[in-house]
Amino acid sequence: MYPFVALACLVSLLPSVLVAADQALTLAQITSPTNGTDILPGETFPFDYRTMGDLNSGVSSYTCTCWYFTGPVEGFQATPYFATGHLIGAFSLGNYSDLDSDYPSLPSRLTMPYFSVLPGNGEGESVSNQPVFIGCMEEYGYDAKQSVGSLMSFCYIQIMYNGTDGN
């Protein structure tokens, strides 16, 4: 449940630059795959995420939680249909073992799930050329911005699930 609650808090953080303590921070970036890439169900593909700590001085990156979103997010409200998609996982980004010892390292490759198959009572749907967003929420600290708890950022890219146009 925690990753979805935290994501709801970040829905409004979609601009490309976050401002903290009168200094602009560069937003974390998913550099692979690139926007518009066609990815088939079951396909393993390169994944590269540049953390807030990679891109900004004075920032320590802690953890990152990533999802595939197959539809729009409903915003910061309680709802039984907040979003559709699939949790990729929660990952360690730094060497802060006391904060992230339960998380594996961020993977360099991901595998696209089959959205036509859901566990339990869920019923999936077969689709082609479906826009899907890979979204990542990062917890980090910034030496120029005090905060109650970790600061959080959110970035995303759009890919094409079961794409047929060859990108």
Phi and psi in degrees as a GROMACS rama.xvg file:
@    title "Ramachandran Plot"
@    xaxis  label "Phi"
@    yaxis  label "Psi"
@TYPE xy
-53.504  -46.9139  TYR-2
-58.9242  -36.8275  PRO-3
-73.0469  -36.062  PHE-4
-65.1755  -44.6769  VAL-5
-64.407  -39.0499  ALA-6
-62.6011  -40.4794  LEU-7
-58.4372  -35.3017  ALA-8
-67.5696  -22.2429  CYS-9
-101.225  -1.01517  LEU-10
-55.6272  -32.872  VAL-11
-82.4895  0.416876  SER-12
-99.0052  39.9511  LEU-13
-84.3532  -10.1807  LEU-14
-63.8781  160.853  PRO-15
-78.0425  -10.1237  SER-16
-134.968  133.931  VAL-17
-100.877  142.761  LEU-18
-110.994  128.003  VAL-19
-141.398  131.413  ALA-20
50.2917  44.4985  ALA-21
62.9051  16.2484  ASP-22
-126.658  131.203  GLN-23
-74.8865  132.932  ALA-24
-104.431  143.062  LEU-25
-80.1983  130.064  THR-26
-69.9603  143.464  LEU-27
-53.8604  157.602  ALA-28
-138.557  140.303  GLN-29
-92.2141  112.476  ILE-30
-98.9995  -13.8454  THR-31
-152.194  127.192  SER-32
-71.9945  171.484  PRO-33
-95.6575  162.662  THR-34
-52.9049  135.698  ASN-35
86.9388  -3.64734  GLY-36
-62.8551  133.183  THR-37
-80.4235  128.764  ASP-38
-133.38  127.706  ILE-39
-86.7524  153.569  LEU-40
-57.2644  134.313  PRO-41
83.5755  -7.98851  GLY-42
-74.5318  135.765  GLU-43
-95.684  132.665  THR-44
-139.715  155.455  PHE-45
-64.8057  142.791  PRO-46
-133.465  125.708  PHE-47
-134.973  125.937  ASP-48
-123.346  122.93  TYR-49
-95.4372  117.305  ARG-50
-77.1664  165.755  THR-51
-58.2004  -38.4428  MET-52
-68.4723  -31.7406  GLY-53
-66.7075  -33.5753  ASP-54
-103.096  -6.48618  LEU-55
-139.249  136.735  ASN-56
-73.5161  142.319  SER-57
80.6237  10.063  GLY-58
-112.441  135.011  VAL-59
-113.689  121.478  SER-60
-90.1623  137.524  SER-61
-110.393  -67.5261  TYR-62
-137.122  163.212  THR-63
-141.598  133.384  CYS-64
-118.179  129.677  THR-65
-123.398  147.625  CYS-66
-137.136  156.663  TRP-67
-97.2078  122.974  TYR-68
-105.428  122.723  PHE-69
-99.9693  -2.76356  THR-70
-154.429  178.611  GLY-71
-68.6721  150.513  PRO-72
-88.6054  138.291  VAL-73
-78.4832  -7.27488  GLU-74
99.5225  -176.573  GLY-75
-85.0702  80.8201  PHE-76
-155.609  156.974  GLN-77
-77.2713  125.143  ALA-78
-158.345  145.988  THR-79
-76.5668  -8.47779  PRO-80
-125.593  52.1573  TYR-81
-56.2215  -46.1973  PHE-82
-162.896  168.734  ALA-83
-122.01  150.368  THR-84
150.935  -143.552  GLY-85
-157.041  133.267  HIS-86
-72.0977  125.736  LEU-87
-80.7775  -48.4503  ILE-88
155.743  172.315  GLY-89
-111.075  135.26  ALA-90
-134.923  150.981  PHE-91
-81.174  137.679  SER-92
-113.804  -23.1048  LEU-93
-123.691  -169.196  GLY-94
-105.015  38.3677  ASN-95
-102.17  74.7296  TYR-96
-59.0324  -26.9557  SER-97
-74.497  -16.9343  ASP-98
-99.4857  -31.39  LEU-99
-134.16  30.1288  ASP-100
-67.4318  -17.5679  SER-101
-89.2113  -3.41223  ASP-102
-107.561  140.952  TYR-103
-74.987  168.409  PRO-104
-68.2694  154.296  SER-105
-61.2732  128.703  LEU-106
-75.7528  155.804  PRO-107
-95.0631  -6.93792  SER-108
-140.872  144.239  ARG-109
-122.762  159.8  LEU-110
-119.457  127.794  THR-111
-72.5163  126.116  MET-112
-72.1436  165.568  PRO-113
-90.3486  103.765  TYR-114
-73.2436  -8.61555  PHE-115
-78.9762  -9.27623  SER-116
-123.06  119.93  VAL-117
-120.091  148.036  LEU-118
-75.5954  162.597  PRO-119
63.3302  -132.594  GLY-120
-87.7487  1.08232  ASN-121
-69.9219  151.298  GLY-122
-125.25  116.093  GLU-123
-80.6444  -178.946  GLY-124
-140.43  136.539  GLU-125
-85.0312  127.65  SER-126
-140.693  158.312  VAL-127
-128.384  151.663  SER-128
52.3098  44.2821  ASN-129
-94.9307  119.176  GLN-130
-62.1205  129.802  PRO-131
-131.61  139.642  VAL-132
-106.877  134.384  PHE-133
-98.0219  116.366  ILE-134
-117.07  139.353  GLY-135
-129.006  128.831  CYS-136
-108.907  127.408  MET-137
-115.331  137.973  GLU-138
-99.7681  133.259  GLU-139
-152.334  167.737  TYR-140
-120.51  149.031  GLY-141
-134.892  124.106  TYR-142
-67.1552  -13.3688  ASP-143
-101.74  6.37524  ALA-144
-141.44  109.578  LYS-145
-72.7831  148.34  GLN-146
-151.963  153.347  SER-147
-89.3931  101.534  VAL-148
87.6667  179.79  GLY-149
-68.3627  149.95  SER-150
-74.9912  155.735  LEU-151
-135.704  140.737  MET-152
-127.199  161.559  SER-153
-140.196  132.073  PHE-154
-137.105  162.772  CYS-155
-156.02  163.309  TYR-156
-134.385  162.388  ILE-157
-111.127  130.235  GLN-158
-119.342  175.825  ILE-159
-115.028  112.134  MET-160
-75.682  130.361  TYR-161
54.4018  41.261  ASN-162
-69.6694  145.473  GLY-163
-117.929  4.50794  THR-164
-98.7555  3.99882  ASP-165
80.7983  20.6245  GLY-166
